[in-house]
Amino acid sequence: MKEKVYGKQKIYYPDQSGFKEVSADELNAMEKEIENMEAKLRQAESEIKEAQNELKYLVSEVTTEELKSNVEKVRSLKNFQSI
């Protein structure tokens, strides 16, 4: 950590002297890799949103047990009305 003094203020910043210098080509390659990763992230977020929407739809649907119960109710009403 390095320190610079400006009047009564002190500013601390990381010492970057231990890092190697990066060429413009390396920076461009890093930028391209970041762009690719961001595109993958957007794709993954889109897939997650689609899956969440599908899950929400499936959760709102009537379950098999509820359907069986409804069928039994209808059958019992049908039997009751035919008497």
N, CA and C atoms as an extended XYZ file, in Angstrom:
249
Properties=species:S:1:pos:R:3:atomname:S:1:resname:S:1:resid:I:1 pbc="F F F"
N         0.852       -1.163        0.000 N   MET     1
C         0.000        0.000        0.000 CA  MET     1
C         0.903        1.232        0.000 C   MET     1
N         0.576        2.154       -0.863 N   LYS     2
C         1.341        3.403       -0.929 CA  LYS     2
C         0.478        4.539       -0.415 C   LYS     2
N         1.163        5.631       -0.097 N   GLU     3
C         0.465        6.774        0.483 CA  GLU     3
C         0.955        8.050       -0.198 C   GLU     3
N         0.010        8.945       -0.486 N   LYS     4
C         0.356       10.279       -0.978 CA  LYS     4
C        -0.297       11.281       -0.048 C   LYS     4
N         0.426       12.330        0.250 N   VAL     5
C        -0.096       13.351        1.153 CA  VAL     5
C        -0.376       14.610        0.341 C   VAL     5
N        -1.620       15.106        0.472 N   TYR     6
C        -2.032       16.347       -0.162 CA  TYR     6
C        -2.506       17.279        0.949 C   TYR     6
N        -1.631       18.124        1.415 N   GLY     7
C        -1.971       19.011        2.526 CA  GLY     7
C        -2.248       18.184        3.763 C   GLY     7
N        -3.470       18.285        4.283 N   LYS     8
C        -3.840       17.516        5.469 CA  LYS     8
C        -4.436       16.157        5.109 C   LYS     8
N        -4.645       15.910        3.829 N   GLN     9
C        -5.259       14.650        3.404 CA  GLN     9
C        -4.207       13.641        2.988 C   GLN     9
N        -4.516       12.381        3.279 N   LYS    10
C        -3.662       11.281        2.836 CA  LYS    10
C        -4.499       10.368        1.945 C   LYS    10
N        -3.910        9.972        0.837 N   ILE    11
C        -4.581        9.052       -0.077 CA  ILE    11
C        -3.765        7.775       -0.120 C   ILE    11
N        -4.445        6.651        0.077 N   TYR    12
C        -3.801        5.345        0.040 CA  TYR    12
C        -4.229        4.631       -1.244 C   TYR    12
N        -3.282        3.979       -1.881 N   TYR    13
C        -3.571        3.236       -3.107 CA  TYR    13
C        -2.638        2.028       -3.178 C   TYR    13
N        -3.055        1.001       -3.933 N   PRO    14
C        -2.222       -0.204       -4.003 CA  PRO    14
C        -0.926        0.055       -4.767 C   PRO    14
N         0.123       -0.570       -4.308 N   ASP    15
C         1.419       -0.488       -4.978 CA  ASP    15
C         1.393       -1.422       -6.178 C   ASP    15
N         1.472       -0.854       -7.356 N   GLN    16
C         1.383       -1.658       -8.568 CA  GLN    16
C         2.742       -1.903       -9.211 C   GLN    16
N         3.798       -1.590       -8.509 N   SER    17
C         5.128       -1.761       -9.085 CA  SER    17
C         5.474       -3.234       -9.302 C   SER    17
N         4.804       -4.140       -8.586 N   GLY    18
C         5.081       -5.565       -8.729 CA  GLY    18
C         4.387       -6.213       -9.916 C   GLY    18
N         3.499       -5.479      -10.565 N   PHE    19
C         2.782       -6.028      -11.718 CA  PHE    19
C         3.571       -5.795      -12.993 C   PHE    19
N         3.451       -6.748      -13.924 N   LYS    20
C         4.154       -6.577      -15.195 CA  LYS    20
C         3.369       -5.615      -16.081 C   LYS    20
N         4.061       -5.010      -17.017 N   GLU    21
C         3.410       -4.115      -17.965 CA  GLU    21
C         2.642       -4.961      -18.974 C   GLU    21
N         1.484       -4.467      -19.375 N   VAL    22
C         0.642       -5.190      -20.315 CA  VAL    22
C         0.614       -4.424      -21.630 C   VAL    22
N         0.803       -5.170      -22.720 N   SER    23
C         0.812       -4.528      -24.036 CA  SER    23
C        -0.615       -4.228      -24.483 C   SER    23
N        -0.716       -3.415      -25.512 N   ALA    24
C        -2.023       -3.056      -26.067 CA  ALA    24
C        -2.730       -4.290      -26.612 C   ALA    24
N        -1.962       -5.204      -27.224 N   ASP    25
C        -2.558       -6.436      -27.747 CA  ASP    25
C        -3.144       -7.283      -26.621 C   ASP    25
N        -2.413       -7.373      -25.498 N   GLU    26
C        -2.915       -8.138      -24.357 CA  GLU    26
C        -4.179       -7.497      -23.781 C   GLU    26
N        -4.188       -6.152      -23.709 N   LEU    27
C        -5.376       -5.448      -23.236 CA  LEU    27
C        -6.571       -5.701      -24.154 C   LEU    27
N        -6.330       -5.678      -25.466 N   ASN    28
C        -7.400       -5.947      -26.422 CA  ASN    28
C        -7.927       -7.373      -26.270 C   ASN    28
N        -7.017       -8.319      -26.063 N   ALA    29
C        -7.431       -9.709      -25.869 CA  ALA    29
C        -8.260       -9.845      -24.593 C   ALA    29
N        -7.851       -9.148      -23.532 N   MET    30
C        -8.618       -9.179      -22.278 CA  MET    30
C        -9.998       -8.566      -22.471 C   MET    30
N       -10.065       -7.453      -23.202 N   GLU    31
C       -11.349       -6.810      -23.473 CA  GLU    31
C       -12.270       -7.743      -24.252 C   GLU    31
N       -11.711       -8.436      -25.251 N   LYS    32
C       -12.512       -9.372      -26.048 CA  LYS    32
C       -13.011      -10.520      -25.171 C   LYS    32
N       -12.155      -11.019      -24.288 N   GLU    33
C       -12.562      -12.086      -23.378 CA  GLU    33
C       -13.673      -11.611      -22.439 C   GLU    33
N       -13.564      -10.386      -21.959 N   ILE    34
C       -14.608       -9.812      -21.090 CA  ILE    34
C       -15.923       -9.722      -21.857 C   ILE    34
N       -15.869       -9.259      -23.100 N   GLU    35
C       -17.077       -9.159      -23.924 CA  GLU    35
C       -17.716      -10.536      -24.113 C   GLU    35
N       -16.885      -11.558      -24.382 N   ASN    36
C       -17.400      -12.923      -24.554 CA  ASN    36
C       -18.050      -13.421      -23.265 C   ASN    36
N       -17.421      -13.161      -22.144 N   MET    37
C       -17.976      -13.586      -20.858 CA  MET    37
C       -19.283      -12.863      -20.560 C   MET    37
N       -19.354      -11.576      -20.887 N   GLU    38
C       -20.585      -10.816      -20.679 CA  GLU    38
C       -21.708      -11.363      -21.558 C   GLU    38
N       -21.385      -11.758      -22.785 N   ALA    39
C       -22.393      -12.342      -23.676 CA  ALA    39
C       -22.896      -13.672      -23.106 C   ALA    39
N       -21.974      -14.481      -22.597 N   LYS    40
C       -22.368      -15.748      -21.976 CA  LYS    40
C       -23.239      -15.495      -20.750 C   LYS    40
N       -22.899      -14.476      -19.979 N   LEU    41
C       -23.686      -14.123      -18.794 CA  LEU    41
C       -25.102      -13.708      -19.196 C   LEU    41
N       -25.213      -12.861      -20.227 N   ARG    42
C       -26.541      -12.443      -20.697 CA  ARG    42
C       -27.356      -13.643      -21.169 C   ARG    42
N       -26.713      -14.582      -21.871 N   GLN    43
C       -27.393      -15.783      -22.345 CA  GLN    43
C       -27.874      -16.619      -21.162 C   GLN    43
N       -27.004      -16.795      -20.170 N   ALA    44
C       -27.369      -17.581      -18.988 CA  ALA    44
C       -28.512      -16.910      -18.230 C   ALA    44
N       -28.471      -15.593      -18.099 N   GLU    45
C       -29.552      -14.866      -17.421 CA  GLU    45
C       -30.867      -15.028      -18.168 C   GLU    45
N       -30.809      -15.019      -19.500 N   SER    46
C       -32.003      -15.209      -20.312 CA  SER    46
C       -32.575      -16.617      -20.103 C   SER    46
N       -31.696      -17.616      -20.081 N   GLU    47
C       -32.141      -18.993      -19.862 CA  GLU    47
C       -32.753      -19.160      -18.471 C   GLU    47
N       -32.161      -18.512      -17.489 N   ILE    48
C       -32.699      -18.573      -16.121 CA  ILE    48
C       -34.087      -17.944      -16.079 C   ILE    48
N       -34.247      -16.809      -16.751 N   LYS    49
C       -35.544      -16.135      -16.759 CA  LYS    49
C       -36.603      -17.021      -17.417 C   LYS    49
N       -36.241      -17.669      -18.525 N   GLU    50
C       -37.169      -18.572      -19.193 CA  GLU    50
C       -37.547      -19.735      -18.277 C   GLU    50
N       -36.558      -20.293      -17.595 N   ALA    51
C       -36.819      -21.409      -16.684 CA  ALA    51
C       -37.703      -20.968      -15.518 C   ALA    51
N       -37.476      -19.774      -15.006 N   GLN    52
C       -38.304      -19.264      -13.913 CA  GLN    52
C       -39.746      -19.061      -14.377 C   GLN    52
N       -39.923      -18.549      -15.595 N   ASN    53
C       -41.276      -18.367      -16.127 CA  ASN    53
C       -41.972      -19.714      -16.304 C   ASN    53
N       -41.243      -20.705      -16.809 N   GLU    54
C       -41.822      -22.041      -16.974 CA  GLU    54
C       -42.190      -22.638      -15.619 C   GLU    54
N       -41.305      -22.464      -14.641 N   LEU    55
C       -41.585      -22.972      -13.295 CA  LEU    55
C       -42.821      -22.303      -12.718 C   LEU    55
N       -42.925      -20.994      -12.888 N   LYS    56
C       -44.091      -20.259      -12.385 CA  LYS    56
C       -45.374      -20.798      -13.022 C   LYS    56
N       -45.316      -21.075      -14.330 N   TYR    57
C       -46.472      -21.621      -15.037 CA  TYR    57
C       -46.827      -23.009      -14.496 C   TYR    57
N       -45.804      -23.853      -14.337 N   LEU    58
C       -46.059      -25.216      -13.870 CA  LEU    58
C       -46.597      -25.243      -12.444 C   LEU    58
N       -46.109      -24.358      -11.607 N   VAL    59
C       -46.580      -24.303      -10.220 CA  VAL    59
C       -48.038      -23.857      -10.173 C   VAL    59
N       -48.437      -23.012      -11.104 N   SER    60
C       -49.815      -22.509      -11.102 CA  SER    60
C       -50.801      -23.520      -11.689 C   SER    60
N       -50.302      -24.551      -12.362 N   GLU    61
C       -51.175      -25.563      -12.951 CA  GLU    61
C       -51.782      -26.457      -11.873 C   GLU    61
N       -52.900      -27.085      -12.229 N   VAL    62
C       -53.580      -27.998      -11.314 CA  VAL    62
C       -52.756      -29.292      -11.218 C   VAL    62
N       -52.604      -29.805       -9.988 N   THR    63
C       -51.832      -31.034       -9.802 CA  THR    63
C       -52.676      -32.250      -10.142 C   THR    63
N       -52.029      -33.377      -10.311 N   THR    64
C       -52.718      -34.629      -10.607 CA  THR    64
C       -53.694      -34.982       -9.492 C   THR    64
N       -53.279      -34.796       -8.269 N   GLU    65
C       -54.160      -35.093       -7.134 CA  GLU    65
C       -55.404      -34.211       -7.149 C   GLU    65
N       -55.227      -32.934       -7.468 N   GLU    66
C       -56.371      -32.030       -7.544 CA  GLU    66
C       -57.317      -32.447       -8.667 C   GLU    66
N       -56.747      -32.877       -9.792 N   LEU    67
C       -57.577      -33.337      -10.899 CA  LEU    67
C       -58.371      -34.578      -10.519 C   LEU    67
N       -57.710      -35.535       -9.856 N   LYS    68
C       -58.400      -36.750       -9.418 CA  LYS    68
C       -59.551      -36.395       -8.481 C   LYS    68
N       -59.309      -35.475       -7.567 N   SER    69
C       -60.338      -35.050       -6.625 CA  SER    69
C       -61.503      -34.401       -7.362 C   SER    69
N       -61.199      -33.554       -8.336 N   ASN    70
C       -62.251      -32.905       -9.114 CA  ASN    70
C       -63.067      -33.912       -9.915 C   ASN    70
N       -62.393      -34.896      -10.489 N   VAL    71
C       -63.097      -35.931      -11.248 CA  VAL    71
C       -64.046      -36.692      -10.324 C   VAL    71
N       -63.566      -37.028       -9.137 N   GLU    72
C       -64.417      -37.736       -8.181 CA  GLU    72
C       -65.626      -36.893       -7.790 C   GLU    72
N       -65.443      -35.607       -7.605 N   LYS    73
C       -66.556      -34.712       -7.268 CA  LYS    73
C       -67.582      -34.688       -8.392 C   LYS    73
N       -67.092      -34.604       -9.630 N   VAL    74
C       -67.998      -34.567      -10.776 CA  VAL    74
C       -68.756      -35.883      -10.869 C   VAL    74
N       -68.063      -36.992      -10.694 N   ARG    75
C       -68.723      -38.298      -10.746 CA  ARG    75
C       -69.779      -38.435       -9.652 C   ARG    75
N       -69.471      -37.968       -8.461 N   SER    76
C       -70.435      -38.066       -7.381 CA  SER    76
C       -71.650      -37.182       -7.633 C   SER    76
N       -71.429      -36.013       -8.215 N   LEU    77
C       -72.542      -35.135       -8.576 CA  LEU    77
C       -73.385      -35.771       -9.678 C   LEU    77
N       -72.742      -36.413      -10.634 N   LYS    78
C       -73.435      -37.072      -11.726 CA  LYS    78
C       -74.302      -38.201      -11.188 C   LYS    78
N       -73.746      -38.999      -10.262 N   ASN    79
C       -74.490      -40.089       -9.642 CA  ASN    79
C       -75.648      -39.545       -8.818 C   ASN    79
N       -75.429      -38.444       -8.148 N   PHE    80
C       -76.480      -37.835       -7.307 CA  PHE    80
C       -77.633      -37.341       -8.182 C   PHE    80
N       -77.302      -36.721       -9.322 N   GLN    81
C       -78.340      -36.176      -10.205 CA  GLN    81
C       -79.130      -37.268      -10.925 C   GLN    81
N       -78.541      -38.429      -11.130 N   SER    82
C       -79.236      -39.490      -11.859 CA  SER    82
C       -80.223      -40.237      -10.959 C   SER    82
N       -80.155      -40.002       -9.671 N   ILE    83
C       -81.069      -40.702       -8.740 CA  ILE    83
C       -82.423      -40.114       -8.791 C   ILE    83
